[in-house]
Amino acid sequence: METYYNPADLAKFEEIGKDAPELAKKFFEYYGAVFAEGDLTEREKALIGLAVAHAVQCPYCIDAYTQSCLEKGSNLSEMTEAVHVVNAIRGGASLVHGVQMRNVAEKLSM
């Protein structure tokens, strides 16, 4: 089945620097530094990446961070929990904006 996003394109990510090599170099250096072991483990950072990938709905990132999580020792239960965390935050963010809707509706209904 064909999809809009071709999973094979993930392997071409480094080609993004083809026409802007200096910018790509800076991005990939920064990216590497961000995901290196620090106060958070690489495993924890991969779980955060997986959750964010779902929040921004990037299928390439979901693929990459699913693989990264597994490689760094996470299991499916932990990964699923991370997805539920992002779902709770996204759902809550939508609901809290309902206060804005209520404020406008109440103002206009006066």
N, CA, C and O atoms as a MOPAC input file, in Angstrom:
PM7 MOZYME 1SCF
protein

 N      0.83500 1    -1.17500 1     0.00000 1
 C      0.00000 1     0.00000 1     0.00000 1
 C      0.88300 1     1.24300 1     0.00000 1
 O      1.80500 1     1.35500 1     0.80800 1
 N      0.60700 1     2.15300 1    -0.88500 1
 C      1.37100 1     3.39400 1    -0.92700 1
 C      0.80800 1     4.38700 1     0.07200 1
 O     -0.39500 1     4.43200 1     0.33200 1
 N      1.71600 1     5.18000 1     0.62400 1
 C      1.30700 1     6.22200 1     1.55600 1
 C      1.94600 1     7.52700 1     1.12000 1
 O      2.86600 1     7.54600 1     0.30300 1
 N      1.43700 1     8.62200 1     1.68200 1
 C      2.00100 1     9.92900 1     1.37000 1
 C      3.44700 1    10.00300 1     1.84000 1
 O      4.30500 1    10.55300 1     1.15000 1
 N      3.71000 1     9.44700 1     3.01600 1
 C      5.06100 1     9.41900 1     3.55500 1
 C      5.72000 1     8.10700 1     3.18600 1
 O      5.20100 1     7.03600 1     3.50300 1
 N      6.84200 1     8.18200 1     2.52800 1
 C      7.57600 1     6.99900 1     2.12200 1
 C      8.61300 1     6.69300 1     3.20000 1
 O      9.54300 1     7.47700 1     3.38400 1
 N      8.48100 1     5.57400 1     3.91800 1
 C      9.44100 1     5.24300 1     4.97200 1
 C     10.89700 1     5.26100 1     4.50200 1
 O     11.79700 1     5.53300 1     5.29700 1
 N     11.13300 1     4.97800 1     3.23700 1
 C     12.49800 1     4.98800 1     2.71000 1
 C     13.09500 1     6.40100 1     2.70800 1
 O     14.31500 1     6.55700 1     2.67100 1
 N     12.24500 1     7.42000 1     2.74700 1
 C     12.74700 1     8.79500 1     2.74300 1
 C     13.49600 1     9.14900 1     4.01700 1
 O     14.34100 1    10.04400 1     4.00400 1
 N     13.20500 1     8.46600 1     5.11600 1
 C     13.91000 1     8.73800 1     6.36700 1
 C     15.41200 1     8.56300 1     6.19700 1
 O     16.19800 1     9.32100 1     6.76500 1
 N     15.80400 1     7.57700 1     5.42600 1
 C     17.23100 1     7.32800 1     5.19300 1
 C     17.88300 1     8.43900 1     4.37300 1
 O     19.10900 1     8.53600 1     4.32600 1
 N     17.08600 1     9.26200 1     3.73800 1
 C     17.60000 1    10.36200 1     2.91200 1
 C     17.70600 1    11.68000 1     3.68500 1
 O     18.01900 1    12.71500 1     3.09700 1
 N     17.44900 1    11.65000 1     4.98500 1
 C     17.39600 1    12.87100 1     5.77700 1
 C     18.66700 1    13.70600 1     5.64800 1
 O     18.59600 1    14.93100 1     5.55100 1
 N     19.81600 1    13.05900 1     5.64800 1
 C     21.07900 1    13.80200 1     5.54900 1
 C     21.19700 1    14.58300 1     4.24800 1
 O     21.97500 1    15.53400 1     4.17300 1
 N     20.44700 1    14.20600 1     3.22900 1
 C     20.48700 1    14.92000 1     1.95000 1
 C     19.90500 1    16.32600 1     2.05500 1
 O     20.04900 1    17.12800 1     1.13100 1
 N     19.25000 1    16.62800 1     3.17400 1
 C     18.64700 1    17.94000 1     3.35100 1
 C     19.70600 1    19.03900 1     3.29500 1
 O     19.39500 1    20.19400 1     3.00900 1
 N     20.94500 1    18.67800 1     3.56800 1
 C     22.02900 1    19.65100 1     3.54400 1
 C     22.68800 1    19.83100 1     2.19500 1
 O     23.65500 1    20.58300 1     2.07200 1
 N     22.19300 1    19.17100 1     1.20600 1
 C     22.79000 1    19.20800 1    -0.12700 1
 C     22.98400 1    20.63700 1    -0.64500 1
 O     24.03900 1    20.95700 1    -1.19200 1
 N     21.99600 1    21.47600 1    -0.47900 1
 C     22.07900 1    22.83500 1    -1.00800 1
 C     22.35100 1    23.88100 1     0.07000 1
 O     22.43500 1    25.07400 1    -0.22300 1
 N     22.48800 1    23.43400 1     1.30800 1
 C     22.81900 1    24.33200 1     2.41700 1
 C     23.69400 1    23.56500 1     3.41200 1
 O     23.29300 1    23.33400 1     4.55200 1
 N     24.88900 1    23.17500 1     2.96900 1
 C     25.71400 1    22.29200 1     3.79400 1
 C     26.11400 1    22.87600 1     5.14400 1
 O     26.15800 1    22.14200 1     6.13200 1
 N     26.40200 1    24.15100 1     5.21700 1
 C     26.80500 1    24.74200 1     6.49400 1
 C     25.66000 1    24.73700 1     7.50100 1
 O     25.86900 1    24.44700 1     8.67900 1
 N     24.46700 1    25.05200 1     7.04700 1
 C     23.30900 1    25.03100 1     7.93900 1
 C     23.01000 1    23.60700 1     8.39600 1
 O     22.72000 1    23.37200 1     9.56900 1
 N     23.08200 1    22.66500 1     7.47000 1
 C     22.83000 1    21.26900 1     7.82100 1
 C     23.87100 1    20.78000 1     8.82900 1
 O     23.53400 1    20.08400 1     9.78700 1
 N     25.12300 1    21.14400 1     8.61200 1
 C     26.19100 1    20.73500 1     9.53700 1
 C     25.89000 1    21.25900 1    10.94200 1
 O     26.01700 1    20.52300 1    11.92100 1
 N     25.49700 1    22.51200 1    11.03900 1
 C     25.17500 1    23.09400 1    12.34800 1
 C     23.98800 1    22.38100 1    12.98900 1
 O     23.99800 1    22.09200 1    14.18500 1
 N     22.96500 1    22.10000 1    12.18100 1
 C     21.79900 1    21.39800 1    12.72300 1
 C     22.18400 1    20.02400 1    13.24800 1
 O     21.83300 1    19.67000 1    14.37300 1
 N     22.90500 1    19.24300 1    12.44200 1
 C     23.23500 1    17.87800 1    12.84400 1
 C     24.19300 1    17.85600 1    14.03800 1
 O     24.12500 1    16.94200 1    14.86000 1
 N     25.07800 1    18.84000 1    14.14600 1
 C     25.94400 1    18.92600 1    15.32900 1
 C     25.10100 1    19.21400 1    16.56800 1
 O     25.28200 1    18.58500 1    17.61000 1
 N     24.18800 1    20.16000 1    16.44800 1
 C     23.30800 1    20.50700 1    17.56600 1
 C     22.44000 1    19.30900 1    17.95000 1
 O     22.31900 1    18.96300 1    19.12500 1
 N     21.84700 1    18.69000 1    16.94600 1
 C     20.98800 1    17.53100 1    17.16200 1
 C     21.74000 1    16.43300 1    17.90600 1
 O     21.21700 1    15.84500 1    18.85300 1
 N     22.95900 1    16.16400 1    17.47700 1
 C     23.78100 1    15.14500 1    18.12500 1
 C     24.07900 1    15.50100 1    19.57300 1
 O     24.05000 1    14.63600 1    20.44800 1
 N     24.36400 1    16.76700 1    19.82400 1
 C     24.65100 1    17.21100 1    21.19200 1
 C     23.41200 1    17.09600 1    22.07200 1
 O     23.51100 1    16.69500 1    23.23200 1
 N     22.26200 1    17.44100 1    21.53600 1
 C     21.01900 1    17.37800 1    22.30300 1
 C     20.73300 1    15.95200 1    22.75300 1
 O     20.32600 1    15.73700 1    23.89500 1
 N     20.93900 1    14.98400 1    21.88100 1
 C     20.58400 1    13.60000 1    22.19500 1
 C     21.71900 1    12.79600 1    22.81900 1
 O     21.57600 1    11.59600 1    23.04900 1
 N     22.84700 1    13.45100 1    23.09500 1
 C     23.94200 1    12.77100 1    23.79000 1
 C     23.60100 1    12.63500 1    25.27400 1
 O     22.79200 1    13.39100 1    25.81200 1
 N     24.22100 1    11.67800 1    25.90900 1
 C     24.03400 1    11.46400 1    27.34700 1
 C     24.34400 1    12.75000 1    28.09500 1
 O     25.35400 1    13.40300 1    27.83400 1
 N     23.48700 1    13.10000 1    29.00900 1
 C     23.68000 1    14.29200 1    29.83700 1
 C     23.01200 1    14.04100 1    31.17100 1
 O     23.12700 1    12.94800 1    31.72500 1
 N     22.31800 1    15.03200 1    31.69600 1
 C     21.55700 1    14.81100 1    32.92700 1
 C     20.44800 1    13.79200 1    32.67500 1
 O     20.05800 1    13.04900 1    33.57600 1
 N     19.94900 1    13.76600 1    31.45000 1
 C     19.00900 1    12.72200 1    31.02600 1
 C     19.79300 1    11.66200 1    30.26800 1
 O     20.74800 1    11.97700 1    29.55800 1
 N     19.39400 1    10.42100 1    30.41600 1
 C     20.04900 1     9.34500 1    29.66700 1
 C     19.60800 1     9.40500 1    28.20500 1
 O     18.60500 1    10.03600 1    27.87400 1
 N     20.36000 1     8.75100 1    27.35100 1
 C     19.97000 1     8.66600 1    25.94200 1
 C     18.60800 1     7.97400 1    25.81300 1
 O     17.80600 1     8.32800 1    24.94800 1
 N     18.35600 1     7.00200 1    26.66600 1
 C     17.07900 1     6.28200 1    26.66500 1
 C     15.93000 1     7.23100 1    27.01000 1
 O     14.89300 1     7.22800 1    26.34700 1
 N     16.12000 1     8.03400 1    28.04200 1
 C     15.07600 1     8.99100 1    28.42600 1
 C     14.82700 1    10.01000 1    27.31600 1
 O     13.68300 1    10.36600 1    27.03300 1
 N     15.90100 1    10.47200 1    26.69600 1
 C     15.76000 1    11.43200 1    25.59900 1
 C     15.03300 1    10.81200 1    24.41200 1
 O     14.24500 1    11.48500 1    23.74700 1
 N     15.29100 1     9.54400 1    24.14300 1
 C     14.58700 1     8.86000 1    23.05300 1
 C     13.09300 1     8.75700 1    23.35500 1
 O     12.27100 1     8.93000 1    22.45500 1
 N     12.73000 1     8.47600 1    24.61100 1
 C     11.30700 1     8.42400 1    24.98900 1
 C     10.64800 1     9.79100 1    24.84000 1
 O      9.50800 1     9.88800 1    24.38500 1
 N     11.36500 1    10.85000 1    25.22500 1
 C     10.83600 1    12.20300 1    25.02800 1
 C     10.65900 1    12.46100 1    23.53200 1
 O      9.63700 1    12.99400 1    23.10200 1
 N     11.66600 1    12.07900 1    22.74800 1
 C     11.58200 1    12.24400 1    21.29700 1
 C     10.38700 1    11.50900 1    20.71000 1
 O      9.70800 1    12.02400 1    19.82100 1
 N     10.13300 1    10.30800 1    21.20600 1
 C      8.98900 1     9.53200 1    20.72500 1
 C      7.67600 1    10.24200 1    21.03800 1
 O      6.78300 1    10.31200 1    20.19500 1
 N      7.56700 1    10.76800 1    22.25600 1
 C      6.34700 1    11.48200 1    22.64300 1
 C      6.16000 1    12.73100 1    21.78600 1
 O      5.06400 1    12.99200 1    21.28800 1
 N      7.22900 1    13.49800 1    21.61900 1
 C      7.14300 1    14.71200 1    20.80500 1
 C      6.81400 1    14.36800 1    19.35600 1
 O      6.05000 1    15.08000 1    18.70500 1
 N      7.38300 1    13.29000 1    18.85800 1
 C      7.09400 1    12.85500 1    17.48500 1
 C      5.59900 1    12.62700 1    17.29100 1
 O      5.04900 1    12.93900 1    16.23500 1
 N      4.95000 1    12.08500 1    18.30800 1
 C      3.50600 1    11.88900 1    18.23100 1
 C      2.76900 1    13.22000 1    18.33900 1
 O      1.75000 1    13.42200 1    17.68000 1
 N      3.28100 1    14.12600 1    19.16800 1
 C      2.63300 1    15.43100 1    19.32000 1
 C      2.66700 1    16.21600 1    18.01800 1
 O      1.68300 1    16.86000 1    17.65500 1
 N      3.79500 1    16.16700 1    17.31200 1
 C      3.90600 1    16.90800 1    16.05200 1
 C      3.45800 1    16.06300 1    14.85800 1
 O      3.42400 1    16.53800 1    13.72400 1
 N      3.12000 1    14.81800 1    15.13100 1
 C      2.59200 1    13.88100 1    14.14100 1
 C      3.50600 1    13.71300 1    12.93100 1
 O      3.07700 1    13.80300 1    11.78100 1
 N      4.78300 1    13.46500 1    13.23000 1
 C      5.76800 1    13.23600 1    12.17400 1
 C      6.02000 1    11.73500 1    12.04100 1
 O      6.65200 1    11.13800 1    12.91200 1
 N      5.53300 1    11.12100 1    10.96300 1
 C      5.70600 1     9.67300 1    10.81800 1
 C      7.17500 1     9.25400 1    10.73200 1
 O      7.53600 1     8.17300 1    11.19800 1
 N      8.01800 1    10.09600 1    10.14500 1
 C      9.43700 1     9.76800 1    10.07800 1
 C     10.03000 1     9.73800 1    11.47900 1
 O     10.80100 1     8.84200 1    11.82200 1
 N      9.66000 1    10.73200 1    12.28600 1
 C     10.16600 1    10.79900 1    13.66500 1
 C      9.62700 1     9.63800 1    14.49500 1
 O     10.35100 1     9.06700 1    15.31100 1
 N      8.37200 1     9.29300 1    14.29000 1
 C      7.79800 1     8.15500 1    15.01800 1
 C      8.59300 1     6.89900 1    14.69700 1
 O      8.94700 1     6.14000 1    15.60000 1
 N      8.87500 1     6.67300 1    13.41900 1
 C      9.68100 1     5.50900 1    13.02400 1
 C     11.06400 1     5.55300 1    13.67100 1
 O     11.52100 1     4.57000 1    14.25400 1
 N     11.72600 1     6.71200 1    13.56000 1
 C     13.09800 1     6.83900 1    14.05300 1
 C     13.16900 1     6.67200 1    15.57000 1
 O     14.05500 1     5.98400 1    16.07700 1
 N     12.23900 1     7.30000 1    16.29500 1
 C     12.31300 1     7.22900 1    17.75300 1
 C     11.77400 1     5.92000 1    18.30600 1
 O     12.15100 1     5.51700 1    19.40700 1
 N     10.90800 1     5.25500 1    17.57200 1
 C     10.51300 1     3.90500 1    17.97800 1
 C     11.74000 1     3.01000 1    17.93900 1
 O     12.01200 1     2.27000 1    18.88500 1
 N     12.47200 1     3.08300 1    16.84700 1
 C     13.69100 1     2.27700 1    16.71300 1
 C     14.71400 1     2.68100 1    17.77100 1
 O     15.33100 1     1.81800 1    18.39500 1
 N     14.90000 1     3.97900 1    17.97600 1
 C     15.86300 1     4.45500 1    18.95900 1
 C     15.50100 1     3.98900 1    20.37000 1
 O     16.36600 1     3.55100 1    21.12800 1
 N     14.22900 1     4.08700 1    20.71000 1
 C     13.78700 1     3.62800 1    22.03500 1
 C     14.10900 1     2.15400 1    22.23900 1
 O     14.63000 1     1.76300 1    23.28400 1
 N     13.79600 1     1.34100 1    21.24000 1
 C     14.06800 1    -0.09800 1    21.35400 1
 C     15.56100 1    -0.36600 1    21.47500 1
 O     15.98300 1    -1.19700 1    22.27900 1
 N     16.36200 1     0.33800 1    20.67600 1
 C     17.81500 1     0.15600 1    20.71200 1
 C     18.40400 1     0.56200 1    22.06200 1
 O     19.41500 1     0.00700 1    22.49400 1
 N     17.77900 1     1.52000 1    22.72000 1
 C     18.30700 1     2.03200 1    23.98300 1
 C     17.68400 1     1.35000 1    25.19500 1
 O     17.91700 1     1.76600 1    26.33100 1
 N     16.89000 1     0.30300 1    24.95900 1
 C     16.41100 1    -0.52900 1    26.04800 1
 C     14.99900 1    -0.28900 1    26.53500 1
 O     14.57900 1    -0.90100 1    27.51700 1
 N     14.25200 1     0.58700 1    25.87600 1
 C     12.85400 1     0.76800 1    26.27000 1
 C     12.03500 1    -0.39900 1    25.77100 1
 O     12.40400 1    -1.06900 1    24.80600 1
 N     10.91200 1    -0.63700 1    26.44300 1
 C     10.02300 1    -1.69200 1    25.98600 1
 C      8.71100 1    -1.06900 1    25.50100 1
 O      8.48000 1     0.12900 1    25.66600 1
 N      7.87900 1    -1.88300 1    24.91700 1
 C      6.63900 1    -1.40000 1    24.32200 1
 C      5.72400 1    -0.76000 1    25.36600 1
 O      5.01600 1     0.19900 1    25.05800 1
 N      5.72900 1    -1.27500 1    26.58500 1
 C      4.90500 1    -0.71400 1    27.64400 1
 C      5.33400 1     0.71900 1    27.97500 1
 O      4.48700 1     1.60100 1    28.12300 1
 N      6.62900 1     0.95100 1    28.09000 1
 C      7.14800 1     2.29500 1    28.36500 1
 C      6.84200 1     3.24600 1    27.21400 1
 O      6.45000 1     4.39300 1    27.42800 1
 N      7.02600 1     2.75800 1    26.00300 1
 C      6.78700 1     3.58800 1    24.82500 1
 C      5.30700 1     3.95800 1    24.71800 1
 O      4.96200 1     5.09100 1    24.38300 1
 N      4.44700 1     2.99300 1    25.00400 1
 C      3.00700 1     3.25100 1    24.97500 1
 C      2.62800 1     4.27600 1    26.04200 1
 O      1.79900 1     5.15400 1    25.80100 1
 N      3.23200 1     4.16100 1    27.20800 1
 C      2.95900 1     5.12600 1    28.27300 1
 C      3.38700 1     6.53000 1    27.86000 1
 O      2.69300 1     7.50200 1    28.16100 1
 N      4.51800 1     6.64600 1    27.17900 1
 C      4.97800 1     7.95100 1    26.68900 1
 C      3.96600 1     8.54800 1    25.71300 1
 O      3.71300 1     9.75200 1    25.73500 1
 N      3.39100 1     7.70900 1    24.86200 1
 C      2.37000 1     8.18100 1    23.91300 1
 C      1.11500 1     8.63100 1    24.66500 1
 O      0.47400 1     9.60500 1    24.27200 1
 N      0.76600 1     7.93000 1    25.74000 1
 C     -0.38800 1     8.34800 1    26.54300 1
 C     -0.12000 1     9.67300 1    27.25500 1
 O     -1.03500 1    10.48100 1    27.41900 1
 N      1.11900 1     9.90300 1    27.67700 1
 C      1.45700 1    11.18000 1    28.30900 1
 C      1.22300 1    12.31800 1    27.31900 1
 O      0.60000 1    13.32300 1    27.66200 1
 N      1.71600 1    12.16300 1    26.10300 1
 C      1.54100 1    13.23400 1    25.11700 1
 C      0.06100 1    13.40100 1    24.76300 1
 O     -0.39000 1    14.51900 1    24.51400 1
 N     -0.68200 1    12.32200 1    24.73900 1
 C     -2.11300 1    12.40400 1    24.46800 1
 C     -2.83300 1    13.19200 1    25.56000 1
 O     -3.70800 1    14.00800 1    25.27000 1
 N     -2.46100 1    12.94500 1    26.81400 1
 C     -3.08500 1    13.66100 1    27.92900 1
 C     -2.79300 1    15.15600 1    27.83700 1
 O     -3.67300 1    15.98300 1    28.07300 1
 N     -1.55300 1    15.49500 1    27.49200 1
 C     -1.18900 1    16.91000 1    27.38800 1
 C     -1.89800 1    17.56700 1    26.20800 1
 O     -2.42200 1    18.67300 1    26.33500 1
 N     -1.91400 1    16.89000 1    25.06400 1
 C     -2.60700 1    17.46200 1    23.89100 1
 C     -4.09200 1    17.60500 1    24.15600 1
 O     -4.69100 1    18.62400 1    23.81300 1
 N     -4.69300 1    16.58900 1    24.76500 1
 C     -6.11900 1    16.65900 1    25.08100 1
 C     -6.41100 1    17.77000 1    26.06600 1
 O     -7.37100 1    18.52200 1    25.90000 1
 N     -5.58200 1    17.87300 1    27.09400 1
 C     -5.75600 1    18.93000 1    28.08200 1
 C     -5.57700 1    20.30700 1    27.47700 1
 O     -6.29700 1    21.24300 1    27.82600 1
 N     -4.62100 1    20.43500 1    26.57300 1
 C     -4.39200 1    21.72300 1    25.91700 1
 C     -5.60500 1    22.12800 1    25.08000 1
 O     -5.96400 1    23.30500 1    25.03600 1
 N     -6.22600 1    21.17400 1    24.42800 1
 C     -7.44300 1    21.47600 1    23.66300 1
 C     -8.57000 1    21.88400 1    24.59500 1
 O     -9.28200 1    22.85400 1    24.33200 1
 N     -8.73100 1    21.14400 1    25.68200 1
 C     -9.81800 1    21.44400 1    26.61600 1
 C     -9.63500 1    22.79400 1    27.29200 1
 O    -10.60100 1    23.54400 1    27.44000 1
 N     -8.40600 1    23.11900 1    27.70800 1
 C     -8.19400 1    24.38300 1    28.40700 1
 C     -8.46000 1    25.57100 1    27.48600 1
 O     -8.81000 1    26.65200 1    27.95900 1
 N     -8.30000 1    25.38300 1    26.18400 1
 C     -8.63600 1    26.45700 1    25.25300 1
 C    -10.14400 1    26.65900 1    25.16400 1
 O    -10.61200 1    27.66100 1    24.62400 1
 N    -10.89700 1    25.70800 1    25.69200 1
 C    -12.34000 1    25.88500 1    25.79300 1
 C    -12.70000 1    27.05600 1    26.69100 1
 O    -13.77500 1    27.64000 1    26.55200 1
 N    -11.80300 1    27.40400 1    27.61300 1
 C    -12.02700 1    28.57800 1    28.45400 1
 C    -12.06400 1    29.82700 1    27.57200 1
 O    -12.89500 1    30.71100 1    27.78300 1
 N    -11.18100 1    29.90200 1    26.59900 1
 C    -11.18000 1    31.02200 1    25.65100 1
 C    -12.51300 1    31.09200 1    24.91700 1
 O    -13.09600 1    32.16700 1    24.78200 1
 N    -12.99100 1    29.95000 1    24.44600 1
 C    -14.26900 1    29.89400 1    23.74800 1
 C    -15.37900 1    30.38900 1    24.65300 1
 O    -16.22800 1    31.17500 1    24.23100 1
 N    -15.37500 1    29.93400 1    25.89400 1
 C    -16.41600 1    30.34100 1    26.84000 1
 C    -16.36200 1    31.84300 1    27.12100 1
 O    -17.39900 1    32.50100 1    27.20300 1
 N    -15.13900 1    32.38700 1    27.26900 1
 C    -14.99200 1    33.81700 1    27.50600 1
 C    -15.58800 1    34.62500 1    26.36200 1
 O    -16.32400 1    35.58300 1    26.59700 1
 N    -15.28000 1    34.25000 1    25.13400 1
 C    -15.80500 1    34.97200 1    23.97000 1
 C    -17.31100 1    34.81100 1    23.87900 1
 O    -18.02900 1    35.78600 1    23.65600 1
 N    -17.79300 1    33.58800 1    24.04900 1
 C    -19.24000 1    33.33800 1    23.95200 1
 C    -19.99800 1    34.12700 1    25.02100 1
 O    -21.04700 1    34.70700 1    24.74100 1
 N    -19.47300 1    34.14600 1    26.23000 1
 C    -20.14400 1    34.87600 1    27.30500 1
 C    -20.12100 1    36.38200 1    27.02400 1
 O    -21.10300 1    37.07300 1    27.29600 1
 N    -19.02700 1    36.89000 1    26.49100 1
 C    -18.92800 1    38.31300 1    26.17400 1
 C    -19.91400 1    38.68600 1    25.07700 1
 O    -20.58400 1    39.71400 1    25.16900 1
 N    -20.00800 1    37.85800 1    24.03900 1
 C    -20.88600 1    38.15100 1    22.90900 1
 C    -22.36100 1    37.93000 1    23.26600 1
 O    -23.24400 1    38.50700 1    22.63100 1
 N    -22.62100 1    37.12200 1    24.25000 1
 C    -24.00400 1    36.82700 1    24.63600 1
 C    -24.58200 1    37.86500 1    25.58500 1
 O    -25.76600 1    37.80000 1    25.91800 1
 N    -23.77700 1    38.81300 1    26.02400 1
 C    -24.25500 1    39.81500 1    26.98300 1
 C    -25.27100 1    40.74800 1    26.38500 1
 O    -25.76400 1    41.64400 1    27.07000 1

